[in-house]
Amino acid sequence: MDERLPQYLHRPVQILWFGSDEFILVMSTIFVAVIVGGVIGWTLIGALLLFIPWKRTKPRGFIPHLAWRWGLLRFRHYPGPTQTRFFE
């Protein structure tokens, strides 16, 4: 069985001109906007068009860490986002 490896391992996976996390965000936003429709759908698309350039100014892995900070995601063996002290 052949497996494909990217040419440069330090670069993120790219789908079209989006990174993998941006692509998931774009597809899910467009999906919800089509279902909701109307002004709310266009507002979601507008928010997406403002969010992606802002996100590109942040370092890699910003979205998972943002989800961790909001309590939507847990990292194994890491303290929660509300802990102020951590002793190893």
Residue pairs with C-beta under 8 A, 6 or more apart in sequence:
6 13
12 19
12 20
12 60
13 19
13 20
14 20
15 23
16 23
18 26
18 52
21 63
21 64
22 52
22 55
25 48
25 51
25 52
25 63
26 48
26 52
29 44
29 45
29 47
29 48
30 45
30 48
32 41
32 44
33 40
33 41
33 42
33 44
33 45
34 41
35 41
36 44
55 62
55 63
64 73
67 73
68 74
68 75
68 78
68 81
69 81
70 81
71 80
71 81
71 82
74 80
79 86
